[in-house]
């Protein structure tokens, strides 16, 4: 698959907050956590919470990448495309993990996006083929 054409999330959502997203391989450092829900709050948009099912105290702050870097185009390898069963780039919903570093500093991981198939709700944290073009700690302006 060529570079993903990132789609704007429909009303900022992939799921209704009750749909379970499965990450069969988990996230780096959290490999045992396989099921998540995506939660949104209007007063926090465009940010969302990628919350572990069964542990409401564990969640990742995430953001769709087009809010951070308009020309972000991760290039997925064929194995990732097959794993996610992506038939078309429009089926991919991409999120990036935000890290709050204190003192008003936040960064976004652009090297390891979470890619979710909109149709199957199966996802994977991937390392794009063109990862060298992106920062693992891309500065996020906070207002």
URQUI-V47137 format. One record per residue. PSI is psi as a letter, one per 40 degrees, with the letter a starting at -180 (NA if undefined). Layout:
psi->PSI
psi->PSI
//
This chain:
psi->h
psi->a
psi->h
psi->h
psi->h
psi->h
psi->i
psi->h
psi->i
psi->h
psi->f
psi->e
psi->i
psi->d
psi->i
psi->e
psi->e
psi->d
psi->h
psi->h
psi->h
psi->h
psi->g
psi->d
psi->e
psi->a
psi->i
psi->h
psi->e
psi->f
psi->d
psi->e
psi->h
psi->e
psi->h
psi->i
psi->i
psi->h
psi->h
psi->i
psi->h
psi->d
psi->e
psi->e
psi->i
psi->e
psi->i
psi->i
psi->h
psi->g
psi->h
psi->h
psi->h
psi->e
psi->g
psi->e
psi->e
psi->h
psi->i
psi->h
psi->h
psi->i
psi->i
psi->h
psi->d
psi->e
psi->e
psi->d
psi->h
psi->d
psi->f
psi->h
psi->g
psi->h
psi->h
psi->i
psi->i
psi->d
psi->d
psi->d
psi->d
psi->d
psi->d
psi->e
psi->f
psi->h
psi->d
psi->i
psi->d
psi->e
psi->e
psi->h
psi->h
psi->h
psi->i
psi->i
psi->h
psi->h
psi->h
psi->h
psi->e
psi->i
psi->f
psi->e
psi->h
psi->i
psi->i
psi->h
psi->h
psi->e
psi->d
psi->g
psi->i
psi->h
psi->h
psi->h
psi->h
psi->d
psi->d
psi->e
psi->f
psi->h
psi->i
psi->h
psi->h
psi->i
psi->h
psi->i
psi->d
psi->f
psi->d
psi->e
psi->e
psi->i
psi->i
psi->d
psi->g
psi->h
psi->h
psi->h
psi->h
psi->h
psi->NA
//
